[in-house]
Amino acid sequence: MRAARAGLHGLFAVYKPAGIRWRAVRDAVETKLLNDLNLLERPAPRQQIRFLPGEVEGKDGKELMLRVTQLPTLADHPLVSGPVFTHLKIGAGHLLDTKSSGVFVLGVGRGNKLFKDLFDAHLSRIYTVRGLFGKATDDFSDTGKLIEKTTFDHITGEKLERILAVIQGSNHKALLQYANVDLKTQEAYELAVKGLLRPMDKSPPLITAIRCLQFAPPEFQLEIHCLHETQQYLRRIVHEIGLELKSTAVCTQVRRVRDGAFTLDDALLRTQWTLHNIRNATLQSRLKVKAELRNSMAYHEICAASMQEREVGLS
């Protein structure tokens, strides 16, 4: 049992359904792991020496004597000691609010220490976001209080694409500002061409790429690559797209399909939240997480060299 617990360290992803708080998901995973650990075969109970009275045949018949006997320690009995494992350190990565679904990264044991490195790496996340033209609500979602209804017959796919291009262009300028690199250097230029630029420090929400996956008015679906976002920020983007198109729009779904190195293929469904599956998932994720952190370190080195070159040029 202890060996199984000792090998349970690392990061893994689960699929969070919409309508459930992230804390409930984390607690459910912890409960399932504890149950599976406590179902493992326990070590044999410790033995203790006891002197118990017993009858033996003597010269004058049966005599009462103390006999040396080995008995299991009652303190080791499950009904006395209770479950062996009562707590696991389960941490959460980038959160998902109640209305959102998708890839939700968790850490167990020493894996929680990797979260700071991943946060400092400023890795991008990918969402699919569904919208509905013709309505406006107080919280930008389809379940909010209805504020306004508008027409949407004039909206075309071409007009939507133009708005998306404007959003991506304005965010790209902001990204260059927060990335703090000199595009005149070859390394920084290559990063920009590949779309690998990222902020060096904390920044406002930034969209690195946005495109339309489906356009069937009044419904539409977007794919958004972003940094430092919240799910409410993505709903606001849908609302602002509606306004830019001289109409209104609400968000009907926010689904995270990638979080750094973790994709939907890595996310364990509720029926897969078992000790065996989670332990395998932590083992399989180690190489991917190390690769992401290695790339991030190389990126920071390029940015630092770019800044030094710029400073030398200014001096």
C-alpha positions in Angstrom: 0.0 0.0 0.0 2.7 2.4 0.9 4.6 1.6 -2.3 1.5 2.4 -4.3 1.2 5.8 -2.5 4.9 6.5 -3.0 4.6 6.2 -6.7 1.7 8.6 -7.0 3.4 11.8 -7.9 2.9 14.0 -11.0 0.5 15.9 -13.2 -2.6 14.5 -15.0 -5.6 15.9 -16.8 -9.3 15.1 -16.2 -12.3 16.2 -18.2 -14.5 18.7 -16.2 -18.1 18.7 -17.3 -20.1 21.9 -17.5 -22.3 22.7 -14.5 -19.9 21.4 -11.9 -17.5 23.4 -9.7 -13.8 22.7 -10.2 -13.5 22.0 -6.4 -16.1 19.3 -6.7 -14.1 17.7 -9.5 -10.9 17.8 -7.5 -12.5 16.4 -4.4 -14.2 13.6 -6.3 -10.8 12.6 -7.8 -9.2 12.7 -4.3 -12.0 10.6 -2.9 -11.7 8.0 -5.7 -8.0 7.7 -5.2 -8.3 7.3 -1.4 -10.9 4.6 -1.9 -8.7 2.7 -4.4 -5.6 3.0 -2.1 -7.5 1.7 0.9 -8.9 -1.3 -1.1 -5.3 -2.5 -1.7 -4.2 -5.5 0.4 -3.0 -4.4 3.8 0.2 -5.7 5.4 -0.2 -8.5 7.8 -1.0 -7.2 11.3 1.8 -7.0 13.8 2.1 -10.0 16.2 2.3 -9.6 20.0 3.4 -12.1 22.7 0.7 -12.8 25.3 0.7 -15.0 28.3 -2.7 -16.6 28.4 -4.0 -19.0 31.1 -4.6 -22.6 30.0 -5.2 -26.1 31.4 -2.5 -28.8 31.2 -2.5 -32.3 32.5 -0.5 -32.6 35.8 0.2 -35.2 38.4 -2.9 -34.3 40.3 -5.1 -33.8 37.2 -5.6 -30.6 35.3 -3.6 -27.6 36.3 -3.9 -24.0 35.4 -0.7 -22.5 33.8 0.3 -19.5 31.7 1.1 -20.3 28.0 3.1 -18.2 25.6 0.8 -17.3 22.6 1.2 -15.0 19.6 -1.8 -12.9 18.7 -2.4 -10.2 16.1 -2.4 -6.6 17.4 -5.9 -5.4 17.6 -4.7 -1.9 16.9 -3.9 -3.0 13.3 -7.4 -4.4 12.7 -9.2 -2.3 10.0 -12.2 -1.8 12.3 -10.0 -0.3 14.9 -7.4 1.6 12.9 -9.8 2.8 10.2 -8.6 3.5 6.6 -4.8 3.8 6.1 -5.0 6.8 3.8 -7.3 9.7 4.7 -5.8 12.6 2.7 -4.0 13.2 -0.5 -2.4 16.5 -1.7 -4.4 17.2 -4.9 -3.7 20.6 -6.5 -5.3 22.3 -9.4 -3.8 24.1 -12.4 -5.6 26.8 -14.5 -9.1 26.8 -13.3 -12.4 26.4 -15.2 -15.5 28.1 -13.9 -18.8 26.3 -13.3 -20.3 26.9 -16.8 -17.1 25.8 -18.6 -15.9 22.3 -19.5 -12.8 20.6 -20.9 -9.2 19.9 -20.0 -8.6 20.4 -16.3 -5.0 19.7 -15.0 -4.5 18.4 -11.5 -1.4 17.5 -9.6 -0.8 14.9 -6.9 2.0 14.7 -4.4 5.2 16.3 -5.5 3.7 17.0 -8.9 2.1 20.1 -7.3 5.5 21.8 -7.3 5.5 21.8 -11.1 2.5 24.2 -11.2 4.7 27.3 -10.4 7.1 26.4 -13.3 4.1 25.9 -15.7 2.6 29.2 -14.6 5.9 31.0 -15.1 6.2 29.4 -18.6 3.1 31.3 -19.8 1.9 28.5 -22.0 -1.1 29.1 -24.2 -4.5 27.4 -24.0 -7.0 26.5 -26.7 -10.8 26.8 -26.4 -13.7 26.1 -28.6 -16.4 28.7 -28.0 -20.0 28.6 -29.3 -22.1 31.7 -29.7 -25.6 32.6 -30.7 -26.5 35.8 -32.5 -29.6 37.9 -31.7 -29.5 38.0 -27.9 -27.7 40.0 -25.2 -27.7 39.0 -21.5 -26.2 40.5 -18.3 -23.4 38.0 -18.0 -22.8 37.3 -21.8 -24.0 33.7 -21.5 -27.2 32.2 -22.8 -28.4 31.5 -19.2 -28.1 35.1 -18.1 -30.9 37.7 -17.7 -32.1 38.7 -21.2 -31.4 42.4 -21.9 -32.0 42.8 -25.6 -33.0 41.0 -28.8 -31.7 42.0 -32.2 -31.8 41.0 -35.8 -28.8 39.1 -37.3 -29.9 38.4 -40.9 -27.3 40.9 -42.2 -24.4 39.0 -40.7 -22.3 37.0 -43.2 -19.3 34.7 -42.7 -17.1 37.2 -44.5 -18.1 40.0 -42.1 -17.4 37.7 -39.1 -13.9 36.8 -40.5 -13.1 40.5 -40.9 -13.9 41.1 -37.2 -11.9 38.1 -36.1 -8.9 39.4 -38.2 -9.1 42.8 -36.4 -9.2 41.1 -33.0 -6.2 39.0 -33.8 -4.3 41.9 -35.2 -4.9 44.1 -32.1 -3.9 41.3 -29.8 -0.8 40.6 -31.8 0.4 44.2 -31.3 -0.2 43.8 -27.5 1.6 40.5 -27.5 4.7 42.1 -29.1 4.6 44.8 -26.4 4.4 42.3 -23.5 6.8 39.8 -25.1 9.5 42.5 -24.8 11.6 41.2 -27.7 13.5 42.9 -30.5 12.1 41.5 -33.8 15.2 42.7 -35.5 17.1 39.7 -34.1 16.9 36.5 -36.1 15.8 34.3 -33.2 13.0 36.6 -32.1 11.8 37.0 -35.7 11.6 33.2 -36.2 9.6 32.9 -33.0 7.2 35.5 -34.2 6.8 33.8 -37.6 6.0 30.4 -35.9 3.5 32.1 -33.5 5.5 31.2 -30.4 5.8 34.6 -28.9 4.6 34.9 -25.3 4.7 37.4 -22.5 7.8 37.4 -20.2 5.6 38.3 -17.2 2.0 38.5 -16.2 -0.1 40.4 -18.7 -3.8 41.1 -19.5 -5.6 38.4 -21.4 -4.1 38.0 -24.9 -5.5 36.2 -27.9 -2.7 34.7 -30.1 -5.1 33.2 -32.7 -8.8 33.1 -33.4 -10.7 31.5 -36.3 -14.2 30.5 -37.1 -14.9 26.7 -37.1 -18.6 26.9 -37.9 -21.0 29.5 -39.2 -24.6 28.6 -39.3 -26.6 31.7 -38.2 -27.7 32.3 -35.6 -25.1 29.8 -34.3 -21.4 30.0 -34.7 -18.3 28.3 -33.2 -14.8 29.8 -32.7 -11.4 28.4 -31.9 -9.4 30.7 -29.6 -5.8 30.4 -28.6 -5.1 32.6 -25.6 -2.9 33.5 -22.6 -3.9 34.7 -19.1 -7.5 34.4 -20.0 -10.6 33.7 -17.9 -13.7 32.0 -19.3 -15.7 35.1 -18.6 -13.3 37.1 -20.8 -14.0 34.7 -23.6 -17.7 35.2 -23.2 -17.2 38.9 -23.3 -15.3 38.4 -26.6 -18.4 36.8 -28.1 -20.5 39.7 -26.8 -18.2 42.2 -28.4 -18.2 40.4 -31.7 -21.9 40.7 -31.8 -21.7 44.4 -31.2 -19.1 44.9 -33.9 -21.4 43.2 -36.3 -24.2 45.7 -35.5 -26.1 43.0 -33.6 -25.8 41.1 -30.3 -24.5 37.6 -29.3 -24.3 35.4 -26.3 -21.9 32.6 -25.5 -23.5 29.1 -25.2 -20.4 27.0 -24.6 -16.8 27.4 -23.4 -14.7 24.3 -23.8 -11.0 24.0 -23.2 -9.4 21.6 -25.6 -5.8 22.1 -24.7 -3.9 23.4 -21.6 -0.2 23.6 -22.3 1.0 20.0 -22.9 -2.4 18.4 -22.1 -5.1 17.8 -24.7 -8.5 16.3 -24.7 -6.9 12.9 -25.5 -5.1 13.1 -22.2 -8.2 14.1 -20.2 -9.6 11.2 -18.1 -13.4 10.9 -18.0 -15.1 10.3 -14.7 -15.3 6.5 -15.3 -11.5 6.5 -15.7 -10.7 8.2 -12.4 -9.0 5.2 -10.9 -5.7 4.6 -9.2 -4.3 2.6 -12.1 -5.3 5.1 -14.8 -4.2 8.2 -12.9 -0.8 6.7 -12.0 -0.3 5.8 -15.7 -1.4 9.3 -16.7 1.2 10.9 -14.4 3.9 8.7 -15.8 3.0 9.5 -19.4 2.8 13.2 -18.8 6.3 13.6 -17.4 8.1 13.7 -20.7 5.6 16.1 -22.2 5.8 18.5 -19.3 9.6 18.4 -19.2 9.7 19.2 -23.0 7.3 22.2 -22.5 9.4 23.5 -19.6 12.6 23.0 -21.6 11.2 24.9 -24.6 10.1 27.7 -22.2 13.6 27.9 -20.8 15.1 28.2 -24.3 12.5 30.9 -25.1 13.4 33.0 -22.0 17.1 32.6 -23.0 16.3 34.0 -26.5 14.3 36.8 -25.0 17.1 37.7 -22.6 19.7 37.7 -25.4 17.4 39.9 -27.5 17.1 42.4 -24.7 20.8 42.5 -24.3 21.4 43.1 -28.0 18.8 45.9 -27.9 20.5 47.5 -24.8 23.9 47.3 -26.5 22.4 49.0 -29.6 21.0 51.8 -27.5 24.2 52.4 -25.7 
